[in-house]
Amino acid sequence: MRIRSLFAATLLASALMPVHAQVAPPQHPTSTPYAGDLSIFESPGRAERLHVERVMDLLHITPGKTVADIGAGGGWFSVLAARRVGPTGLVLAEDINPQYIDAIRKRADNEHLGNIKPVLGTPDDPKLPPESVDAVLMLKVYHEIAHPELVLAALRTAMKPGARFGIIDRNGTGANHGLDEKILREEVERAGFNQVGRYDFTKDDGQDYFLIFEKTKVVFPVQPR
């Protein structure tokens, strides 16, 4: 009887476990996170080439909002977002590289942007407070994430209801600084997000894709397409 009771309890615990915890994520190669010279992200005209103002419009980044820049590097996008949200808003500039966090802090001080908060994350956790952000952007970062199911779960917890999550990347194998759009979309949807937009304007040659997601109320497994 005791064995039967333990078996029943195990089945019940499994049934109550969140669905995303029961679904193994697809495995694919990842690129080594960039840790080099930050000046490559500061090329003249980059904002115009990426049409970053339109990106922020589509992510509903407006004055007073809180934005998470995941894999912020030297804070290039963080600065633009901080100017957009203004003094009543906040930008959480997250990166896993302590040297980049120091660079962001110095940059924010030099540009007198007190609404940028550097956040040192880990490869599996961006370390954002629960229900704290209105918009999230991963700019050419997703293909570097080795355990996307963990990062996505943390981001989902950090997003407020109605928050938008944007990913800009390009098609690739995962190991060549890009990831197949279909694989990325399935991973993100499996983690409890719903795609609400797709664009290809962030690079004039059309190589990049820009996907926008919102979190669903319940996490359901997504069947491979």
C-alpha positions in Angstrom: 0.0 0.0 0.0 2.8 2.4 0.8 4.5 1.7 -2.5 1.2 2.3 -4.3 0.7 5.6 -2.4 4.2 6.8 -3.2 3.6 6.0 -6.9 0.4 7.9 -6.9 2.1 10.9 -5.2 4.8 10.8 -7.9 2.2 10.9 -10.7 0.4 13.7 -9.0 3.6 15.8 -8.6 4.4 15.2 -12.3 1.0 16.3 -13.3 1.3 19.5 -11.3 4.8 20.3 -12.6 4.9 23.3 -15.1 4.6 22.0 -18.6 7.8 23.7 -19.8 9.8 21.8 -17.1 8.6 18.5 -18.6 9.6 19.3 -22.2 13.3 18.8 -23.2 14.4 21.8 -25.3 15.9 21.1 -28.8 19.7 20.8 -28.8 21.8 22.9 -31.2 25.3 24.3 -31.3 25.9 27.8 -29.8 28.4 30.5 -30.5 31.0 31.5 -28.0 29.9 34.8 -26.3 31.8 37.7 -27.7 34.4 39.1 -25.3 36.5 41.3 -27.5 36.8 45.0 -28.3 33.5 46.9 -27.8 34.3 49.5 -30.5 33.0 47.2 -33.2 29.5 47.9 -31.9 30.0 51.7 -32.3 30.4 52.0 -36.0 28.9 55.3 -37.5 25.5 54.9 -38.9 24.7 51.7 -37.0 21.4 53.1 -35.6 20.3 54.0 -39.1 21.2 50.7 -40.6 19.4 48.8 -37.9 16.4 51.2 -38.0 16.6 51.2 -34.2 14.0 53.9 -33.7 11.5 51.7 -35.5 12.6 48.7 -33.4 11.9 50.7 -30.2 8.5 51.8 -31.6 7.5 48.2 -32.2 8.6 47.2 -28.7 6.4 50.0 -27.3 9.4 51.7 -25.7 8.1 55.0 -24.5 8.8 57.5 -21.7 8.6 56.0 -18.3 9.0 52.4 -19.4 11.5 49.9 -18.0 13.6 48.1 -20.7 16.0 45.2 -20.4 18.9 45.1 -22.8 20.1 41.5 -22.6 23.7 41.0 -23.6 24.2 44.7 -23.6 27.9 44.7 -24.3 29.2 48.2 -24.0 25.7 49.6 -23.7 25.1 50.9 -27.2 21.4 50.1 -27.3 21.1 50.8 -23.6 22.0 54.4 -24.2 19.5 54.8 -27.0 16.7 53.2 -24.9 17.6 55.3 -21.9 17.2 58.5 -23.9 13.9 57.2 -25.2 12.4 56.3 -21.8 13.7 59.5 -20.2 14.4 60.2 -16.5 11.2 58.5 -15.3 12.1 55.3 -17.1 14.8 52.7 -16.5 17.1 50.6 -18.6 18.5 47.3 -17.1 21.7 46.8 -19.1 22.5 43.1 -18.5 25.6 41.2 -19.5 27.5 38.2 -18.2 31.0 39.9 -18.7 32.1 41.9 -15.7 34.3 44.0 -17.8 31.4 45.0 -20.0 29.4 45.9 -16.9 32.1 48.2 -15.8 32.2 49.8 -19.3 28.4 50.3 -19.2 28.7 52.0 -15.8 31.4 54.3 -16.9 29.5 55.2 -20.1 26.3 55.9 -18.2 28.3 58.2 -15.9 30.1 60.0 -18.8 26.8 60.5 -20.7 24.9 61.6 -17.5 22.3 58.8 -17.9 21.3 58.0 -14.4 18.4 55.8 -15.7 20.8 53.0 -16.8 21.3 50.2 -14.2 24.1 47.7 -15.1 23.1 44.1 -14.2 25.7 41.3 -14.1 23.9 38.2 -15.1 25.0 34.6 -15.6 24.8 32.4 -18.8 21.6 30.9 -17.5 20.0 33.8 -15.6 19.8 37.5 -16.5 19.1 38.3 -12.8 16.1 40.6 -13.4 13.5 41.3 -10.7 10.0 39.6 -11.2 7.5 41.6 -13.3 9.8 44.5 -13.6 10.2 45.1 -17.4 7.9 46.5 -20.1 10.2 45.5 -23.0 13.2 43.2 -23.6 15.6 43.2 -26.5 18.2 40.6 -27.5 20.3 42.1 -30.3 22.4 39.4 -31.9 22.6 37.5 -28.6 20.2 34.5 -28.7 22.6 32.3 -30.7 25.1 32.5 -27.8 22.7 31.1 -25.2 23.6 27.5 -24.4 20.5 26.8 -22.2 17.7 29.0 -23.7 15.0 27.2 -21.6 16.5 28.6 -18.4 17.1 32.1 -19.7 13.6 32.3 -21.3 12.0 31.1 -18.1 13.8 33.9 -16.2 12.8 36.5 -18.7 9.2 35.4 -18.7 9.1 35.9 -14.9 10.7 39.3 -15.3 8.2 40.6 -17.8 5.1 42.5 -16.8 1.7 41.5 -18.3 1.7 42.9 -21.9 5.4 43.3 -22.1 7.1 42.8 -25.4 10.2 40.6 -26.1 12.2 41.3 -29.2 14.9 39.2 -30.8 17.1 40.3 -33.6 19.3 37.6 -35.1 20.1 36.0 -38.5 19.7 32.5 -39.9 22.6 30.1 -39.1 23.7 26.9 -37.5 24.0 28.3 -34.0 27.8 28.0 -34.0 28.3 30.6 -36.8 26.7 33.6 -34.9 23.2 32.9 -36.2 20.4 30.5 -35.6 17.7 29.1 -37.8 14.6 31.2 -37.3 12.3 28.2 -37.1 14.3 26.7 -34.3 14.5 29.9 -32.4 10.7 30.5 -32.7 9.9 27.0 -31.5 12.2 27.3 -28.5 10.7 30.7 -27.4 7.1 29.5 -27.9 7.8 26.3 -26.0 8.9 28.5 -23.1 5.5 30.2 -22.9 5.6 33.0 -25.4 3.4 33.9 -28.4 4.9 35.5 -31.5 3.1 38.7 -32.3 5.3 40.2 -35.0 8.0 39.4 -37.6 10.1 41.9 -39.6 13.2 41.9 -41.7 14.0 45.6 -41.9 16.9 45.6 -39.4 19.4 44.9 -42.1 18.9 46.3 -45.6 20.1 43.0 -47.2 17.3 41.1 -45.4 19.7 38.7 -43.7 18.4 39.6 -40.2 15.0 38.7 -38.7 13.3 40.6 -36.0 10.7 38.6 -34.0 8.5 40.0 -31.3 6.9 37.9 -28.6 4.5 38.4 -25.7 4.2 35.9 -22.8 1.2 33.6 -22.7 -0.9 33.1 -19.6 -0.1 29.4 -19.5 2.9 27.4 -20.8 2.0 24.8 -23.3 4.3 22.5 -25.2 4.7 23.4 -28.9 4.7 20.6 -31.4 7.6 20.8 -33.9 6.5 22.2 -37.3 
